[in-house]
Amino acid sequence: MGLPSGTFNQGYAQDMAIFRTRTQWVMLLAFLALLFACPLFFGDRILTVLTIIGISVISVHGLNILTGYCNQISMGHAGFMAVGAYASALLTAKLGFSFWAALPCAALAAGIVGIIFGLPSLRIKGFYLIMATVAAHFIIIWVILQLYGVTGGADGMAVPRPEIGSFVFKSKSSYFYLVMIIACLATYLAKNIVRTRAGRAFIAIRDNELAAEVMGVNLWIYKLQAFFIGCVFAGVAGSLLVHYVAFATVDQFPFMNSVWYLGMLIVGGMGSTAGAIFGAVSLKLLDELVTIVGPILAAAVSPQAASSLGLIMRGLVILLFLIFEPRGLAHRWQMVKSYYRLWPFSH
């Protein structure tokens, strides 16, 4: 990571640090202060949007590790979220576990299922791996629907709210704080995972599998590790989602969500922790903009055009980024930072 003109690292620890200057720390603390002050200024509707954005950020971080860094394209991410969601729902509603014990169990369950469906990646890749993960999504949903006596099938099941002692996370503001704390921890964890030995192995596999194997990278271990880590993040996101709405149903995890999560990576920038955040925030805010513009368009043009506006806009945005900015918003953000760091010699 570059530093502003005239600023130099004076030690190995400083060179490896994520935040290395006073300006970076001030900007981080200011952002966190503004983020956690949101319930003081915004109503329930905006807090709901921000909470869903936080859950999406956690899920997209997992997909970014799997697809953006390790190049194992997954179209079954929503299915893995469903595994974590139902594991957490069953543990809390049926077995009496607390949310805090069920959350890591749900993440582990999703990770194990991810390893099982990641086994084909050892033999296949590209289009064939995409189809294998698509099949994984529908197999997971089919199993949930068939286990009617356990999961409630298509009817779903009620899920208790998280609680600490006598305090229950039932208000919009309290759950917002819960999701944002976990989202910040997930971002920190995702950023550091890609800086480890495993993260460097993921990048080597993404760039060239044959070269990585020649250099001693065990493809079998690291591909399954990428599936496990990516699905652990998905399991956490799925658990937070069902406890937020206090109900678990397969309708919360449609196949198209997997497509949109991949679209978030394209818009934000694959292979970038910041890109996962930018993509999740931008597409979710686009959905809200469509919600506002939709009634106006329905009155001016036709209700049919308004009903399909959301799909059209998201598809159009993803298409434009693929053509004009394939490296996503994260690349633009890097250009802005480079301009600041090299000023006054940025030309």
DRENLUM-628861 format. One record per residue (C-alpha): x, y, z; residue number from 1; residue in three letters. Coordinates in nm, 3 decimals, always signed. Example, Ala and Ser with C-alpha at 12.3 -4.5 7.8 and 13.67 -1.06 7.14 Angstrom:
2
+---------+---------+---------+------+------+
:      xx :      yy :      zz : resi : resn :
+---------+---------+---------+------+------+
:  +1.230 :  -0.450 :  +0.780 :    1 :  ALA :
:  +1.367 :  -0.106 :  +0.714 :    2 :  SER :
+---------+---------+---------+------+------+
% end
This chain:
347
+---------+---------+---------+------+------+
:      xx :      yy :      zz : resi : resn :
+---------+---------+---------+------+------+
:  +0.000 :  +0.000 :  +0.000 :    1 :  MET :
:  +0.139 :  +0.340 :  -0.096 :    2 :  GLY :
:  +0.193 :  +0.629 :  +0.144 :    3 :  LEU :
:  +0.161 :  +1.005 :  +0.094 :    4 :  PRO :
:  +0.462 :  +1.189 :  -0.045 :    5 :  SER :
:  +0.726 :  +1.238 :  +0.224 :    6 :  GLY :
:  +0.594 :  +0.958 :  +0.451 :    7 :  THR :
:  +0.807 :  +0.647 :  +0.494 :    8 :  PHE :
:  +0.783 :  +0.323 :  +0.689 :    9 :  ASN :
:  +1.038 :  +0.288 :  +0.968 :   10 :  GLN :
:  +0.991 :  -0.077 :  +1.059 :   11 :  GLY :
:  +0.852 :  -0.410 :  +0.943 :   12 :  TYR :
:  +0.549 :  -0.390 :  +1.174 :   13 :  ALA :
:  +0.458 :  -0.049 :  +1.033 :   14 :  GLN :
:  +0.503 :  -0.177 :  +0.678 :   15 :  ASP :
:  +0.260 :  -0.465 :  +0.744 :   16 :  MET :
:  -0.001 :  -0.259 :  +0.931 :   17 :  ALA :
:  -0.339 :  -0.197 :  +0.764 :   18 :  ILE :
:  -0.359 :  +0.162 :  +0.896 :   19 :  PHE :
:  -0.017 :  +0.327 :  +0.900 :   20 :  ARG :
:  -0.068 :  +0.701 :  +0.922 :   21 :  THR :
:  -0.248 :  +0.932 :  +1.160 :   22 :  ARG :
:  -0.478 :  +1.046 :  +0.879 :   23 :  THR :
:  -0.588 :  +0.688 :  +0.811 :   24 :  GLN :
:  -0.666 :  +0.631 :  +1.180 :   25 :  TRP :
:  -0.861 :  +0.957 :  +1.203 :   26 :  VAL :
:  -1.066 :  +0.867 :  +0.895 :   27 :  MET :
:  -1.137 :  +0.519 :  +1.034 :   28 :  LEU :
:  -1.250 :  +0.650 :  +1.373 :   29 :  LEU :
:  -1.462 :  +0.921 :  +1.208 :   30 :  ALA :
:  -1.630 :  +0.662 :  +0.986 :   31 :  PHE :
:  -1.702 :  +0.430 :  +1.279 :   32 :  LEU :
:  -1.838 :  +0.720 :  +1.483 :   33 :  ALA :
:  -2.073 :  +0.822 :  +1.201 :   34 :  LEU :
:  -2.175 :  +0.461 :  +1.140 :   35 :  LEU :
:  -2.268 :  +0.386 :  +1.500 :   36 :  PHE :
:  -2.442 :  +0.722 :  +1.537 :   37 :  ALA :
:  -2.691 :  +0.634 :  +1.261 :   38 :  CYS :
:  -2.969 :  +0.519 :  +1.500 :   39 :  PRO :
:  -2.963 :  +0.865 :  +1.658 :   40 :  LEU :
:  -3.055 :  +1.035 :  +1.330 :   41 :  PHE :
:  -3.238 :  +0.782 :  +1.111 :   42 :  PHE :
:  -3.574 :  +0.611 :  +1.136 :   43 :  GLY :
:  -3.660 :  +0.243 :  +1.126 :   44 :  ASP :
:  -3.681 :  +0.225 :  +0.746 :   45 :  ARG :
:  -3.327 :  +0.351 :  +0.688 :   46 :  ILE :
:  -3.195 :  +0.136 :  +0.973 :   47 :  LEU :
:  -3.356 :  -0.167 :  +0.806 :   48 :  THR :
:  -3.178 :  -0.086 :  +0.480 :   49 :  VAL :
:  -2.845 :  -0.039 :  +0.659 :   50 :  LEU :
:  -2.891 :  -0.366 :  +0.850 :   51 :  THR :
:  -2.957 :  -0.559 :  +0.528 :   52 :  ILE :
:  -2.652 :  -0.391 :  +0.374 :   53 :  ILE :
:  -2.442 :  -0.507 :  +0.670 :   54 :  GLY :
:  -2.564 :  -0.866 :  +0.630 :   55 :  ILE :
:  -2.492 :  -0.850 :  +0.257 :   56 :  SER :
:  -2.140 :  -0.720 :  +0.322 :   57 :  VAL :
:  -2.065 :  -1.022 :  +0.543 :   58 :  ILE :
:  -2.193 :  -1.262 :  +0.278 :   59 :  SER :
:  -2.008 :  -1.091 :  -0.008 :   60 :  VAL :
:  -1.683 :  -1.099 :  +0.190 :   61 :  HIS :
:  -1.708 :  -1.478 :  +0.188 :   62 :  GLY :
:  -1.784 :  -1.489 :  -0.184 :   63 :  LEU :
:  -1.494 :  -1.252 :  -0.248 :   64 :  ASN :
:  -1.249 :  -1.486 :  -0.074 :   65 :  ILE :
:  -1.385 :  -1.782 :  -0.270 :   66 :  LEU :
:  -1.429 :  -1.620 :  -0.612 :   67 :  THR :
:  -1.235 :  -1.294 :  -0.606 :   68 :  GLY :
:  -0.917 :  -1.433 :  -0.452 :   69 :  TYR :
:  -0.927 :  -1.808 :  -0.529 :   70 :  CYS :
:  -1.116 :  -1.791 :  -0.861 :   71 :  ASN :
:  -1.364 :  -2.064 :  -0.759 :   72 :  GLN :
:  -1.682 :  -1.917 :  -0.906 :   73 :  ILE :
:  -1.982 :  -2.004 :  -0.690 :   74 :  SER :
:  -2.344 :  -1.954 :  -0.789 :   75 :  MET :
:  -2.478 :  -2.129 :  -0.482 :   76 :  GLY :
:  -2.392 :  -1.871 :  -0.218 :   77 :  HIS :
:  -2.754 :  -1.814 :  -0.120 :   78 :  ALA :
:  -2.789 :  -2.187 :  -0.062 :   79 :  GLY :
:  -2.495 :  -2.186 :  +0.178 :   80 :  PHE :
:  -2.655 :  -1.893 :  +0.357 :   81 :  MET :
:  -2.968 :  -2.107 :  +0.393 :   82 :  ALA :
:  -2.761 :  -2.380 :  +0.560 :   83 :  VAL :
:  -2.634 :  -2.137 :  +0.822 :   84 :  GLY :
:  -2.977 :  -1.985 :  +0.864 :   85 :  ALA :
:  -3.156 :  -2.313 :  +0.926 :   86 :  TYR :
:  -2.875 :  -2.451 :  +1.145 :   87 :  ALA :
:  -2.905 :  -2.146 :  +1.369 :   88 :  SER :
:  -3.286 :  -2.158 :  +1.360 :   89 :  ALA :
:  -3.297 :  -2.527 :  +1.460 :   90 :  LEU :
:  -3.043 :  -2.486 :  +1.738 :   91 :  LEU :
:  -3.224 :  -2.190 :  +1.894 :   92 :  THR :
:  -3.590 :  -2.278 :  +1.829 :   93 :  ALA :
:  -3.579 :  -2.657 :  +1.869 :   94 :  LYS :
:  -3.281 :  -2.732 :  +2.092 :   95 :  LEU :
:  -3.282 :  -2.425 :  +2.314 :   96 :  GLY :
:  -2.935 :  -2.296 :  +2.227 :   97 :  PHE :
:  -2.860 :  -1.928 :  +2.274 :   98 :  SER :
:  -2.796 :  -1.719 :  +1.964 :   99 :  PHE :
:  -2.432 :  -1.673 :  +2.065 :  100 :  TRP :
:  -2.374 :  -2.049 :  +2.071 :  101 :  ALA :
:  -2.580 :  -2.112 :  +1.758 :  102 :  ALA :
:  -2.400 :  -1.850 :  +1.546 :  103 :  LEU :
:  -2.058 :  -2.024 :  +1.534 :  104 :  PRO :
:  -2.232 :  -2.361 :  +1.494 :  105 :  CYS :
:  -2.425 :  -2.225 :  +1.197 :  106 :  ALA :
:  -2.103 :  -2.091 :  +1.045 :  107 :  ALA :
:  -1.936 :  -2.429 :  +1.095 :  108 :  LEU :
:  -2.232 :  -2.615 :  +0.942 :  109 :  ALA :
:  -2.227 :  -2.393 :  +0.634 :  110 :  ALA :
:  -1.850 :  -2.438 :  +0.607 :  111 :  GLY :
:  -1.877 :  -2.818 :  +0.620 :  112 :  ILE :
:  -2.149 :  -2.821 :  +0.354 :  113 :  VAL :
:  -1.929 :  -2.587 :  +0.149 :  114 :  GLY :
:  -1.643 :  -2.839 :  +0.167 :  115 :  ILE :
:  -1.876 :  -3.118 :  +0.050 :  116 :  ILE :
:  -1.994 :  -2.922 :  -0.252 :  117 :  PHE :
:  -1.643 :  -2.787 :  -0.308 :  118 :  GLY :
:  -1.507 :  -3.134 :  -0.376 :  119 :  LEU :
:  -1.592 :  -3.110 :  -0.750 :  120 :  PRO :
:  -1.358 :  -2.810 :  -0.774 :  121 :  SER :
:  -1.069 :  -3.055 :  -0.746 :  122 :  LEU :
:  -1.162 :  -3.201 :  -1.086 :  123 :  ARG :
:  -1.358 :  -2.933 :  -1.269 :  124 :  ILE :
:  -1.340 :  -2.558 :  -1.315 :  125 :  LYS :
:  -1.494 :  -2.274 :  -1.512 :  126 :  GLY :
:  -1.842 :  -2.333 :  -1.651 :  127 :  PHE :
:  -1.862 :  -2.684 :  -1.505 :  128 :  TYR :
:  -1.786 :  -2.559 :  -1.154 :  129 :  LEU :
:  -2.052 :  -2.290 :  -1.194 :  130 :  ILE :
:  -2.308 :  -2.557 :  -1.281 :  131 :  MET :
:  -2.197 :  -2.769 :  -0.985 :  132 :  ALA :
:  -2.256 :  -2.479 :  -0.742 :  133 :  THR :
:  -2.592 :  -2.405 :  -0.906 :  134 :  VAL :
:  -2.685 :  -2.768 :  -0.839 :  135 :  ALA :
:  -2.564 :  -2.726 :  -0.480 :  136 :  ALA :
:  -2.811 :  -2.442 :  -0.424 :  137 :  HIS :
:  -3.110 :  -2.641 :  -0.548 :  138 :  PHE :
:  -3.005 :  -2.955 :  -0.360 :  139 :  ILE :
:  -2.981 :  -2.761 :  -0.035 :  140 :  ILE :
:  -3.321 :  -2.598 :  -0.084 :  141 :  ILE :
:  -3.474 :  -2.937 :  -0.180 :  142 :  TRP :
:  -3.340 :  -3.102 :  +0.136 :  143 :  VAL :
:  -3.478 :  -2.820 :  +0.352 :  144 :  ILE :
:  -3.821 :  -2.854 :  +0.190 :  145 :  LEU :
:  -3.825 :  -3.232 :  +0.233 :  146 :  GLN :
:  -3.741 :  -3.220 :  +0.603 :  147 :  LEU :
:  -4.084 :  -3.079 :  +0.683 :  148 :  TYR :
:  -4.097 :  -3.221 :  +1.035 :  149 :  GLY :
:  -3.768 :  -3.055 :  +1.125 :  150 :  VAL :
:  -3.749 :  -2.734 :  +0.922 :  151 :  THR :
:  -4.118 :  -2.666 :  +0.860 :  152 :  GLY :
:  -4.069 :  -2.716 :  +0.486 :  153 :  GLY :
:  -4.228 :  -2.450 :  +0.271 :  154 :  ALA :
:  -4.413 :  -2.309 :  +0.573 :  155 :  ASP :
:  -4.092 :  -2.214 :  +0.750 :  156 :  GLY :
:  -4.037 :  -2.183 :  +1.122 :  157 :  MET :
:  -4.033 :  -1.912 :  +1.387 :  158 :  ALA :
:  -3.692 :  -1.807 :  +1.517 :  159 :  VAL :
:  -3.626 :  -1.635 :  +1.851 :  160 :  PRO :
:  -3.451 :  -1.300 :  +1.870 :  161 :  ARG :
:  -3.093 :  -1.281 :  +2.000 :  162 :  PRO :
:  -3.065 :  -1.182 :  +2.365 :  163 :  GLU :
:  -2.809 :  -1.105 :  +2.633 :  164 :  ILE :
:  -2.954 :  -1.183 :  +2.975 :  165 :  GLY :
:  -3.283 :  -0.998 :  +2.990 :  166 :  SER :
:  -3.200 :  -0.768 :  +2.698 :  167 :  PHE :
:  -3.354 :  -0.880 :  +2.367 :  168 :  VAL :
:  -3.236 :  -0.747 :  +2.030 :  169 :  PHE :
:  -3.586 :  -0.674 :  +1.903 :  170 :  LYS :
:  -3.563 :  -0.306 :  +1.810 :  171 :  SER :
:  -3.425 :  -0.189 :  +1.478 :  172 :  LYS :
:  -3.149 :  +0.012 :  +1.642 :  173 :  SER :
:  -3.028 :  -0.269 :  +1.870 :  174 :  SER :
:  -3.008 :  -0.520 :  +1.585 :  175 :  TYR :
:  -2.835 :  -0.259 :  +1.369 :  176 :  PHE :
:  -2.558 :  -0.236 :  +1.627 :  177 :  TYR :
:  -2.530 :  -0.615 :  +1.643 :  178 :  LEU :
:  -2.502 :  -0.655 :  +1.265 :  179 :  VAL :
:  -2.258 :  -0.367 :  +1.223 :  180 :  MET :
:  -2.026 :  -0.494 :  +1.495 :  181 :  ILE :
:  -2.018 :  -0.838 :  +1.331 :  182 :  ILE :
:  -1.979 :  -0.680 :  +0.985 :  183 :  ALA :
:  -1.678 :  -0.478 :  +1.105 :  184 :  CYS :
:  -1.522 :  -0.790 :  +1.259 :  185 :  LEU :
:  -1.591 :  -0.984 :  +0.938 :  186 :  ALA :
:  -1.425 :  -0.709 :  +0.732 :  187 :  THR :
:  -1.120 :  -0.710 :  +0.958 :  188 :  TYR :
:  -1.102 :  -1.089 :  +0.941 :  189 :  LEU :
:  -1.144 :  -1.098 :  +0.562 :  190 :  ALA :
:  -0.873 :  -0.836 :  +0.517 :  191 :  LYS :
:  -0.629 :  -1.034 :  +0.729 :  192 :  ASN :
:  -0.712 :  -1.375 :  +0.581 :  193 :  ILE :
:  -0.585 :  -1.265 :  +0.241 :  194 :  VAL :
:  -0.260 :  -1.145 :  +0.403 :  195 :  ARG :
:  -0.185 :  -1.491 :  +0.544 :  196 :  THR :
:  -0.010 :  -1.788 :  +0.382 :  197 :  ARG :
:  -0.351 :  -1.924 :  +0.279 :  198 :  ALA :
:  -0.449 :  -1.592 :  +0.124 :  199 :  GLY :
:  -0.131 :  -1.580 :  -0.083 :  200 :  ARG :
:  -0.200 :  -1.938 :  -0.194 :  201 :  ALA :
:  -0.553 :  -1.837 :  -0.301 :  202 :  PHE :
:  -0.411 :  -1.557 :  -0.515 :  203 :  ILE :
:  -0.153 :  -1.792 :  -0.670 :  204 :  ALA :
:  -0.430 :  -2.038 :  -0.761 :  205 :  ILE :
:  -0.636 :  -1.756 :  -0.910 :  206 :  ARG :
:  -0.350 :  -1.630 :  -1.125 :  207 :  ASP :
:  -0.228 :  -1.967 :  -1.254 :  208 :  ASN :
:  -0.312 :  -2.305 :  -1.106 :  209 :  GLU :
:  -0.026 :  -2.488 :  -1.279 :  210 :  LEU :
:  +0.233 :  -2.235 :  -1.168 :  211 :  ALA :
:  +0.094 :  -2.243 :  -0.813 :  212 :  ALA :
:  +0.118 :  -2.621 :  -0.801 :  213 :  GLU :
:  +0.476 :  -2.613 :  -0.932 :  214 :  VAL :
:  +0.562 :  -2.365 :  -0.655 :  215 :  MET :
:  +0.437 :  -2.612 :  -0.394 :  216 :  GLY :
:  +0.080 :  -2.490 :  -0.337 :  217 :  VAL :
:  -0.145 :  -2.786 :  -0.254 :  218 :  ASN :
:  -0.447 :  -2.720 :  -0.475 :  219 :  LEU :
:  -0.659 :  -2.985 :  -0.301 :  220 :  TRP :
:  -0.617 :  -2.831 :  +0.044 :  221 :  ILE :
:  -0.640 :  -2.464 :  -0.048 :  222 :  TYR :
:  -0.941 :  -2.493 :  -0.277 :  223 :  LYS :
:  -1.138 :  -2.671 :  -0.007 :  224 :  LEU :
:  -1.012 :  -2.417 :  +0.244 :  225 :  GLN :
:  -1.144 :  -2.136 :  +0.025 :  226 :  ALA :
:  -1.484 :  -2.305 :  +0.003 :  227 :  PHE :
:  -1.489 :  -2.353 :  +0.380 :  228 :  PHE :
:  -1.398 :  -1.993 :  +0.462 :  229 :  ILE :
:  -1.635 :  -1.846 :  +0.203 :  230 :  GLY :
:  -1.926 :  -2.057 :  +0.328 :  231 :  CYS :
:  -1.850 :  -1.974 :  +0.693 :  232 :  VAL :
:  -1.910 :  -1.607 :  +0.611 :  233 :  PHE :
:  -2.230 :  -1.705 :  +0.426 :  234 :  ALA :
:  -2.348 :  -1.906 :  +0.727 :  235 :  GLY :
:  -2.299 :  -1.609 :  +0.959 :  236 :  VAL :
:  -2.492 :  -1.383 :  +0.720 :  237 :  ALA :
:  -2.776 :  -1.636 :  +0.689 :  238 :  GLY :
:  -2.803 :  -1.671 :  +1.066 :  239 :  SER :
:  -2.818 :  -1.294 :  +1.116 :  240 :  LEU :
:  -3.085 :  -1.263 :  +0.847 :  241 :  LEU :
:  -3.332 :  -1.516 :  +0.991 :  242 :  VAL :
:  -3.289 :  -1.387 :  +1.347 :  243 :  HIS :
:  -3.352 :  -1.035 :  +1.220 :  244 :  TYR :
:  -3.690 :  -1.123 :  +1.067 :  245 :  VAL :
:  -3.755 :  -1.381 :  +1.345 :  246 :  ALA :
:  -3.859 :  -1.636 :  +1.083 :  247 :  PHE :
:  -3.682 :  -1.884 :  +0.857 :  248 :  ALA :
:  -3.817 :  -1.980 :  +0.514 :  249 :  THR :
:  -3.656 :  -2.085 :  +0.186 :  250 :  VAL :
:  -3.815 :  -1.783 :  +0.017 :  251 :  ASP :
:  -3.549 :  -1.570 :  +0.187 :  252 :  GLN :
:  -3.277 :  -1.744 :  -0.016 :  253 :  PHE :
:  -3.377 :  -1.744 :  -0.384 :  254 :  PRO :
:  -3.127 :  -1.844 :  -0.649 :  255 :  PHE :
:  -3.121 :  -1.491 :  -0.791 :  256 :  MET :
:  -2.960 :  -1.370 :  -0.467 :  257 :  ASN :
:  -2.652 :  -1.572 :  -0.560 :  258 :  SER :
:  -2.645 :  -1.394 :  -0.895 :  259 :  VAL :
:  -2.675 :  -1.052 :  -0.731 :  260 :  TRP :
:  -2.400 :  -1.131 :  -0.480 :  261 :  TYR :
:  -2.171 :  -1.208 :  -0.772 :  262 :  LEU :
:  -2.291 :  -0.885 :  -0.934 :  263 :  GLY :
:  -2.193 :  -0.697 :  -0.618 :  264 :  MET :
:  -1.840 :  -0.831 :  -0.658 :  265 :  LEU :
:  -1.831 :  -0.719 :  -1.021 :  266 :  ILE :
:  -1.949 :  -0.369 :  -0.936 :  267 :  VAL :
:  -1.731 :  -0.334 :  -0.628 :  268 :  GLY :
:  -1.423 :  -0.506 :  -0.765 :  269 :  GLY :
:  -1.321 :  -0.870 :  -0.733 :  270 :  MET :
:  -1.016 :  -0.950 :  -0.523 :  271 :  GLY :
:  -1.059 :  -0.647 :  -0.299 :  272 :  SER :
:  -1.198 :  -0.629 :  +0.054 :  273 :  THR :
:  -1.308 :  -0.272 :  -0.007 :  274 :  ALA :
:  -1.467 :  -0.385 :  -0.334 :  275 :  GLY :
:  -1.697 :  -0.625 :  -0.148 :  276 :  ALA :
:  -1.820 :  -0.334 :  +0.065 :  277 :  ILE :
:  -1.857 :  -0.094 :  -0.228 :  278 :  PHE :
:  -2.052 :  -0.351 :  -0.431 :  279 :  GLY :
:  -2.293 :  -0.447 :  -0.152 :  280 :  ALA :
:  -2.361 :  -0.086 :  -0.059 :  281 :  VAL :
:  -2.403 :  +0.041 :  -0.416 :  282 :  SER :
:  -2.644 :  -0.229 :  -0.537 :  283 :  LEU :
:  -2.853 :  -0.218 :  -0.219 :  284 :  LYS :
:  -2.879 :  +0.159 :  -0.245 :  285 :  LEU :
:  -2.973 :  +0.117 :  -0.612 :  286 :  LEU :
:  -3.261 :  -0.107 :  -0.500 :  287 :  ASP :
:  -3.382 :  +0.165 :  -0.265 :  288 :  GLU :
:  -3.358 :  +0.425 :  -0.542 :  289 :  LEU :
:  -3.569 :  +0.201 :  -0.764 :  290 :  VAL :
:  -3.824 :  +0.170 :  -0.483 :  291 :  THR :
:  -3.855 :  +0.549 :  -0.477 :  292 :  ILE :
:  -3.861 :  +0.597 :  -0.854 :  293 :  VAL :
:  -4.090 :  +0.299 :  -0.922 :  294 :  GLY :
:  -4.423 :  +0.463 :  -0.827 :  295 :  PRO :
:  -4.334 :  +0.773 :  -1.029 :  296 :  ILE :
:  -4.254 :  +0.560 :  -1.332 :  297 :  LEU :
:  -4.574 :  +0.359 :  -1.287 :  298 :  ALA :
:  -4.780 :  +0.677 :  -1.296 :  299 :  ALA :
:  -4.590 :  +0.823 :  -1.592 :  300 :  ALA :
:  -4.542 :  +0.515 :  -1.810 :  301 :  VAL :
:  -4.695 :  +0.183 :  -1.702 :  302 :  SER :
:  -4.708 :  -0.041 :  -1.394 :  303 :  PRO :
:  -4.540 :  -0.322 :  -1.591 :  304 :  GLN :
:  -4.232 :  -0.106 :  -1.656 :  305 :  ALA :
:  -4.212 :  -0.008 :  -1.290 :  306 :  ALA :
:  -4.234 :  -0.367 :  -1.168 :  307 :  SER :
:  -3.935 :  -0.475 :  -1.377 :  308 :  SER :
:  -3.730 :  -0.159 :  -1.316 :  309 :  LEU :
:  -3.528 :  -0.318 :  -1.034 :  310 :  GLY :
:  -3.408 :  -0.610 :  -1.248 :  311 :  LEU :
:  -3.337 :  -0.383 :  -1.543 :  312 :  ILE :
:  -3.134 :  -0.133 :  -1.341 :  313 :  MET :
:  -2.924 :  -0.393 :  -1.160 :  314 :  ARG :
:  -2.856 :  -0.581 :  -1.481 :  315 :  GLY :
:  -2.771 :  -0.260 :  -1.665 :  316 :  LEU :
:  -2.531 :  -0.143 :  -1.394 :  317 :  VAL :
:  -2.350 :  -0.478 :  -1.387 :  318 :  ILE :
:  -2.326 :  -0.478 :  -1.768 :  319 :  LEU :
:  -2.184 :  -0.124 :  -1.776 :  320 :  LEU :
:  -1.921 :  -0.212 :  -1.517 :  321 :  PHE :
:  -1.821 :  -0.524 :  -1.709 :  322 :  LEU :
:  -1.767 :  -0.313 :  -2.022 :  323 :  ILE :
:  -1.625 :  +0.014 :  -1.891 :  324 :  PHE :
:  -1.482 :  -0.062 :  -1.545 :  325 :  GLU :
:  -1.420 :  -0.437 :  -1.506 :  326 :  PRO :
:  -1.204 :  -0.378 :  -1.198 :  327 :  ARG :
:  -1.495 :  -0.213 :  -1.018 :  328 :  GLY :
:  -1.534 :  +0.076 :  -0.779 :  329 :  LEU :
:  -1.235 :  -0.040 :  -0.574 :  330 :  ALA :
:  -1.008 :  +0.046 :  -0.868 :  331 :  HIS :
:  -1.154 :  +0.397 :  -0.885 :  332 :  ARG :
:  -1.102 :  +0.434 :  -0.510 :  333 :  TRP :
:  -0.738 :  +0.328 :  -0.551 :  334 :  GLN :
:  -0.694 :  +0.594 :  -0.820 :  335 :  MET :
:  -0.832 :  +0.860 :  -0.586 :  336 :  VAL :
:  -0.597 :  +0.749 :  -0.307 :  337 :  LYS :
:  -0.302 :  +0.740 :  -0.544 :  338 :  SER :
:  -0.376 :  +1.096 :  -0.654 :  339 :  TYR :
:  -0.373 :  +1.206 :  -0.287 :  340 :  TYR :
:  -0.056 :  +1.014 :  -0.201 :  341 :  ARG :
:  +0.144 :  +1.142 :  -0.500 :  342 :  LEU :
:  +0.026 :  +1.503 :  -0.476 :  343 :  TRP :
:  +0.167 :  +1.746 :  -0.585 :  344 :  PRO :
:  +0.336 :  +1.512 :  -0.836 :  345 :  PHE :
:  +0.020 :  +1.316 :  -0.925 :  346 :  SER :
:  +0.050 :  +1.401 :  -1.294 :  347 :  HIS :
+---------+---------+---------+------+------+
% end
